[in-house]
């Protein structure tokens, strides 16, 4: 059972190709004049980035604000402040609370980047922030299913691609963009042939080389390590069917940023899907505790994951009372966020239906099964399970 929504993700990858191919494309001779490559600035931003990834958003914002006071006319501080808002969005992409601030910061980054772009010596850095800011805006609009705006901003990012291309010897930092570009420029036409005409403008990549590059960045880079590990974790699990590799990346991310709800639940997910149930139980219990304690970023989506995993684990240990409790919590969390199409919701209802039936409460069992059938397509496996269960109950006279 892998419950993954792909359409916004796929659209974002298309728009992000231009950004990723531009992100770290400076030549060694050009780096000295660029603020983003300034070692002192990187040192100043390092703790803030660590705080951001660990969901200490206020602490991160204060350091980014310091950079804003120091460099008020540069796009870097505003881009980082926008990224800080983006990670507030990440735990639940359906919540739009932070959209306005995110877009405002990215718009300010774009405004300042356009000024840099007009200065010949700063043209590359301006192009970088224009591509980056437009790329992230495209991603948000794709998540909101505002496809015209997403396409518009993706095209704007593309317009600055050529300005960022330079010849250089790649370091682990610089391989990040090339790694994702190499992987997805091949993966997209292989999986979505209808998009091939759009990709004519891109050079063809190399998937295996892309994975190798991402691994090198994830293991050896400093500034780009976290983003590379995030992408590597997602690619290995959702596209390469390498759950062991995804687990390795997820474990590192969770241990490094233990209060990042997204990394926390992904780690619990990897442990569960790789059959490490004892560890999955402990990690899921910690995840649910943080949801119940209202830790920053820990909300119903994370609660649904944790509860479902705990229900399945207790069910496998023949503790029906605890399995019932956690299936009920997974159901309630799903309904709290309106996730009626989620596989976790459907299979939680199916688990509850079986337990209600064993308790002799077939009215509630049937209600769960009807809800499954209402919210799933007839050809889906869980719909068939629900239909077969209802037929069996009817045959038994229940």
C-alpha positions as MATLAB code, in Angstrom:
seq = 'XXXXXXXXXXXXXXXXXXXXXXXXXXXXXXXXXXXXXXXXXXXXXXXXXXXXXXXXXXXXXXXXXXXXXXXXXXXXXXXXXXXXXXXXXXXXXXXXXXXXXXXXXXXXXXXXXXXXXXXXXXXXXXXXXXXXXXXXXXXXXXXXXXXXXXXXXXXXXXXXXXXXXXXXXXXXXXXXXXXXXXXXXXXXXXXXXXXXXXXXXXXXXXXXXXXXXXXXXXXXXXXXXXXXXXXXXXXXXXXXXXXXXXXXXXXXXXXXXXXXXXXXXXXXXXXXXXXXXXXXXXXXXXXXXXXXXXXXXXXXXXXXXXXXXXXXXXXXXXXXXXXXXXXXXXXXXXXXXXXXXXXXXXXXXXXXXXXXXXXXXXXXXXXXXXXXXXXXXXXXXXXXXXXXXXXXXXXXXX';
ca = [
       0.000    0.000    0.000;
       1.755    3.143   -1.239;
      -0.559    6.122   -1.184;
       1.095    8.864   -3.272;
      -0.494   11.701   -5.253;
       1.634   12.506   -8.298;
       0.125   15.145  -10.555;
       1.326   18.289   -8.707;
       4.685   16.611   -8.069;
       5.177   15.775  -11.739;
       4.276   19.295  -12.868;
       6.655   20.739  -10.321;
       9.511   18.537  -11.516;
       9.054   19.891  -15.035;
       9.200   23.480  -13.850;
      12.014   22.700  -11.428;
      14.306   21.262  -14.114;
      15.200   24.770  -15.174;
      15.887   25.812  -11.598;
      17.977   22.774  -10.767;
      20.102   23.102  -13.840;
      20.757   26.709  -12.857;
      21.162   26.507   -9.089;
      24.854   25.701   -8.791;
      26.264   26.533  -12.198;
      28.864   29.164  -11.446;
      32.442   28.807  -12.607;
      35.201   28.910  -10.005;
      36.495   32.210  -11.402;
      33.089   33.848  -11.072;
      32.306   32.711   -7.513;
      34.361   35.350   -5.696;
      31.956   38.197   -6.492;
      28.759   36.324   -5.655;
      27.097   36.783   -2.273;
      25.568   33.317   -2.350;
      29.075   31.843   -2.678;
      30.552   34.035    0.083;
      31.882   31.745    2.804;
      31.064   34.208    5.580;
      27.463   34.459    4.431;
      27.202   30.672    4.275;
      28.528   30.421    7.837;
      26.020   33.045    8.986;
      23.175   31.151    7.301;
      24.172   27.632    8.362;
      22.568   27.637   11.831;
      19.499   29.341   10.442;
      19.108   26.639    7.805;
      19.565   23.951   10.464;
      16.905   25.639   12.590;
      14.591   25.844    9.584;
      14.916   22.155    8.743;
      14.344   21.317   12.426;
      11.147   23.410   12.384;
      12.563   26.096   14.661;
      11.085   28.657   12.325;
      11.238   31.660   14.624;
      14.954   31.182   15.302;
      15.624   30.719   11.583;
      13.611   33.819   10.693;
      15.573   35.948   13.162;
      18.864   34.996   11.506;
      17.432   35.506    8.026;
      16.138   38.890    9.201;
      19.668   39.751   10.317;
      20.859   38.996    6.774;
      18.043   41.185    5.464;
      19.232   44.112    7.590;
      22.793   43.520    6.405;
      21.901   43.061    2.723;
      18.536   44.853    2.303;
      18.749   45.131   -1.478;
      19.882   41.576   -2.172;
      17.435   38.750   -3.032;
      19.170   36.172   -0.779;
      17.561   37.064    2.600;
      14.079   37.257    1.120;
      14.523   33.959   -0.711;
      15.598   32.267    2.536;
      12.682   33.809    4.421;
      10.399   32.467    1.712;
      11.997   29.038    2.046;
      11.280   29.241    5.782;
       7.589   29.720    4.954;
       7.742   26.853    2.445;
       8.801   24.397    5.132;
       5.841   25.506    7.220;
       3.680   24.433    4.273;
       5.422   21.071    3.780;
       3.755   19.065    6.593;
       0.333   19.574    5.011;
       0.340   20.928    1.471;
      -3.424   21.454    1.585;
      -3.125   24.199    4.214;
      -2.887   27.648    2.601;
      -2.163   29.653    5.766;
       1.410   30.461    4.763;
       0.891   30.991    1.032;
       0.602   34.769    1.148;
       3.808   35.313    3.127;
       5.675   32.759    1.019;
       4.650   34.467   -2.213;
       5.438   37.928   -0.819;
       8.987   36.922    0.101;
       9.539   35.282   -3.284;
       8.167   38.359   -5.061;
      10.591   40.585   -3.134;
      13.426   38.225   -4.008;
      12.405   38.491   -7.667;
      12.230   42.289   -7.506;
      15.739   42.550   -6.054;
      17.059   39.863   -8.387;
      15.855   41.817  -11.404;
      17.972   44.770  -10.246;
      21.030   42.493   -9.983;
      20.279   41.055  -13.392;
      20.691   44.487  -14.961;
      24.235   44.824  -13.577;
      26.654   42.955  -15.889;
      28.921   41.723  -13.072;
      25.900   40.484  -11.075;
      23.892   39.059  -13.962;
      24.553   35.389  -13.077;
      23.525   35.816   -9.453;
      20.413   37.728  -10.481;
      19.486   34.971  -12.920;
      19.977   32.346  -10.219;
      17.511   33.982   -7.831;
      15.034   34.689  -10.612;
      15.074   31.020  -11.641;
      14.912   29.845   -8.018;
      12.094   32.171   -6.946;
       9.992   31.564  -10.042;
      10.626   27.817   -9.693;
       9.331   27.708   -6.128;
       6.316   29.831   -7.022;
       5.565   27.384   -9.833;
       5.675   24.542   -7.357;
       3.202   26.207   -4.990;
       0.813   27.050   -7.817;
       0.995   23.473   -9.081;
       0.123   22.201   -5.593;
      -2.853   24.584   -5.624;
      -3.834   23.237   -9.080;
      -3.567   26.706  -10.570;
      -2.034   25.303  -13.707;
      -1.893   28.482  -15.826;
       0.001   30.383  -13.136;
       2.235   27.384  -12.537;
       3.078   27.173  -16.249;
       3.665   30.925  -16.461;
       6.153   30.927  -13.593;
       7.826   27.766  -14.868;
       8.399   29.461  -18.220;
       9.794   32.530  -16.491;
      12.262   30.296  -14.663;
      13.246   28.786  -18.000;
      14.009   32.228  -19.404;
      16.953   32.575  -17.024;
      18.395   29.103  -17.593;
      20.961   29.974  -20.244;
      22.360   32.870  -18.197;
      23.356   30.439  -15.450;
      25.223   27.944  -17.548;
      28.974   27.963  -17.040;
      31.888   25.629  -17.519;
      33.430   24.382  -14.290;
      34.773   21.360  -12.502;
      31.882   20.110  -10.407;
      32.290   19.812   -6.645;
      29.813   17.798   -4.543;
      27.858   21.030   -3.956;
      27.526   21.758   -7.648;
      26.387   18.233   -8.486;
      23.024   18.707   -6.767;
      21.355   20.427   -9.695;
      22.990   18.181  -12.267;
      21.927   15.066  -10.341;
      18.235   15.927  -10.309;
      18.375   17.211  -13.858;
      20.004   14.020  -15.136;
      17.465   11.838  -13.351;
      14.196   13.608  -14.136;
      14.979   14.685  -17.688;
      14.950   10.940  -18.504;
      12.325    9.804  -16.003;
       9.609   12.218  -17.140;
       9.447   11.195  -20.846;
       9.751    7.518  -19.881;
       6.762    7.754  -17.523;
       4.775   10.537  -19.199;
       5.304   10.260  -22.976;
       2.656   12.938  -23.600;
       5.085   15.468  -22.089;
       7.937   14.674  -24.482;
       7.235   17.651  -26.789;
       7.705   19.997  -23.837;
      11.059   18.424  -23.029;
      12.566   18.994  -26.482;
      14.191   22.153  -25.128;
      16.118   20.147  -22.513;
      19.283   18.156  -23.057;
      18.785   14.438  -22.417;
      20.169   13.291  -19.095;
      21.287    9.992  -17.583;
      19.176    8.491  -14.777;
      21.879    6.277  -13.298;
      24.400    9.096  -13.382;
      21.826   11.354  -11.745;
      21.384    8.925   -8.848;
      25.151    8.619   -8.438;
      25.479   12.400   -8.353;
      22.709   12.771   -5.792;
      24.332   10.148   -3.582;
      27.661   11.953   -3.762;
      26.015   15.240   -2.779;
      24.051   13.559    0.017;
      27.210   12.018    1.458;
      29.867   14.654    0.797;
      28.317   18.092    0.331;
      27.804   20.680    3.042;
      25.419   23.408    1.901;
      23.163   21.252   -0.286;
      23.257   17.992    1.666;
      19.796   18.207    3.241;
      17.934   19.038    0.049;
      19.815   16.301   -1.800;
      18.926   13.733    0.858;
      15.294   14.811    0.795;
      15.086   14.290   -2.976;
      17.096   11.077   -2.871;
      14.776    9.683   -0.194;
      11.701   10.459   -2.294;
      13.168    9.155   -5.533;
      14.403    5.895   -4.040;
      11.038    5.111   -2.447;
       8.482    6.376   -4.948;
      10.346    5.818   -8.215;
      13.144    3.273   -7.737;
      11.391    0.869   -5.330;
      14.516    0.978   -3.152;
      12.966    1.051    0.311;
      16.254    0.150    2.002;
      18.023    3.085    0.403;
      15.127    5.399    1.226;
      15.202    4.151    4.817;
      18.892    5.015    5.113;
      18.279    8.597    3.994;
      15.139    8.948    6.116;
      16.955    7.734    9.223;
      19.723   10.284    8.797;
      17.287   13.132    8.201;
      15.159   12.247   11.215;
      18.123   11.873   13.544;
      19.637   15.137   12.319;
      16.334   17.056   12.462;
      14.241   15.177   15.060;
      11.539   17.866   15.221;
      10.902   18.015   11.472;
       7.427   16.486   11.138;
       7.885   15.646    7.450;
      11.158   13.776    7.988;
       9.772   12.139   11.149;
       6.741   10.633    9.457;
       8.746    9.598    6.389;
      11.118    7.699    8.673;
       8.177    5.984   10.392;
       6.813    5.128    6.960;
      10.092    3.590    5.784;
      10.440    1.549    8.973;
       6.909    0.223    8.558;
       7.250   -0.642    4.875;
      10.574   -2.424    5.470;
       9.087   -4.572    8.247;
      11.022   -3.045   11.151;
       7.937   -3.058   13.314;
       9.531   -2.709   16.739;
      11.390    0.431   15.650;
       8.396    1.652   13.647;
       6.254    1.332   16.765;
       8.605    3.471   18.866;
       9.066    6.111   16.162;
       5.316    6.243   15.450;
       4.504    6.596   19.145;
       6.931    9.511   19.362;
       5.382   11.014   16.240;
       1.881   10.747   17.709;
       3.041   12.172   21.035;
       4.330   15.262   19.250;
       1.022   15.602   17.397;
      -0.912   15.354   20.657;
       1.505   17.835   22.289;
       1.054   20.332   19.420;
       4.704   20.470   18.357;
       5.267   22.879   15.480;
       4.358   21.217   12.191;
       2.936   18.102   13.824;
      -0.734   17.939   12.884;
      -3.399   15.631   11.516;
      -1.448   14.336    8.499;
       1.367   13.095   10.742;
      -1.223   11.795   13.224;
      -2.906    9.777   10.483;
       0.383    8.153    9.472;
       1.400    7.309   13.035;
      -2.020    5.971   14.012;
      -2.321    3.769   10.939;
       1.111    2.221   11.425;
       0.419    1.581   15.105;
      -2.958    0.020   14.298;
      -1.399   -2.406   11.813;
       1.411   -3.280   14.230;
      -0.953   -3.963   17.144;
      -3.257   -5.922   14.845;
      -0.329   -8.135   13.840;
       0.367   -8.669   17.556;
      -3.259   -9.762   18.090;
      -4.069   -6.876   20.414;
      -7.459   -5.987   18.960;
      -8.301   -3.312   21.527;
      -5.212   -1.258   20.714;
      -5.615   -1.903   17.001;
      -9.190   -0.609   17.241;
      -8.058    2.499   19.144;
      -5.430    3.420   16.557;
      -7.596    2.622   13.532;
     -10.210    4.932   15.042;
      -7.616    7.682   15.502;
      -6.369    7.250   11.917;
      -9.978    7.550   10.705;
     -10.583   10.655   12.836;
      -7.361   12.353   11.697;
      -8.286   11.674    8.053;
     -11.738   13.160    8.487;
     -10.290   16.142   10.345;
      -8.382   17.191    7.213;
     -10.976   15.958    4.715;
      -8.695   13.206    3.365;
     -11.586   11.019    2.228;
      -9.679    9.758   -0.822;
      -6.635    8.669    1.164;
      -5.664    5.016    1.233;
      -4.856    5.338    4.916;
      -8.465    6.397    5.508;
      -9.923    3.542    3.456;
      -7.792    0.820    5.038;
      -8.417    2.223    8.510;
     -12.151    1.942    7.847;
     -11.656   -1.615    6.603;
      -9.707   -2.495    9.753;
     -12.479   -0.997   11.887;
     -15.133   -2.898    9.922;
     -13.432   -6.215   10.657;
     -13.125   -5.404   14.361;
     -16.718   -4.167   14.616;
     -17.845   -7.420   12.981;
     -15.892   -9.464   15.504;
     -17.522   -7.432   18.282;
     -20.942   -8.287   16.848;
     -21.687   -4.715   15.771;
     -22.431   -5.300   12.100;
     -24.336   -2.045   11.759;
     -21.145   -0.049   12.364;
     -19.120   -2.506   10.289;
     -21.465   -2.043    7.348;
     -21.336    1.740    7.750;
     -17.517    1.642    7.444;
     -17.732   -0.533    4.332;
     -20.320    1.732    2.700;
     -18.047    4.729    3.346;
     -15.169    2.900    1.635;
     -17.296    2.138   -1.414;
     -18.534    5.720   -1.556;
     -15.006    7.171   -1.587;
     -13.205    4.680   -3.858;
     -13.462    3.550   -7.450;
     -15.024    0.155   -8.060;
     -11.791   -1.264   -9.514;
      -9.668   -0.309   -6.493;
      -8.481   -3.218   -4.282;
     -10.009   -1.810   -1.107;
     -13.376   -1.327   -2.834;
     -13.352   -5.007   -3.783;
     -12.424   -5.969   -0.210;
     -15.362   -3.940    1.074;
     -17.781   -5.486   -1.433;
     -16.605   -9.014   -0.672;
     -16.884   -8.381    3.065;
     -20.449   -7.080    2.699;
     -21.385  -10.136    0.599;
     -19.890  -12.453    3.230;
     -21.793  -10.672    6.007;
     -25.017  -10.922    4.010;
     -24.420  -14.601    3.333;
     -23.904  -15.210    7.047;
     -27.145  -13.398    7.756;
     -25.413  -10.526    9.487;
];
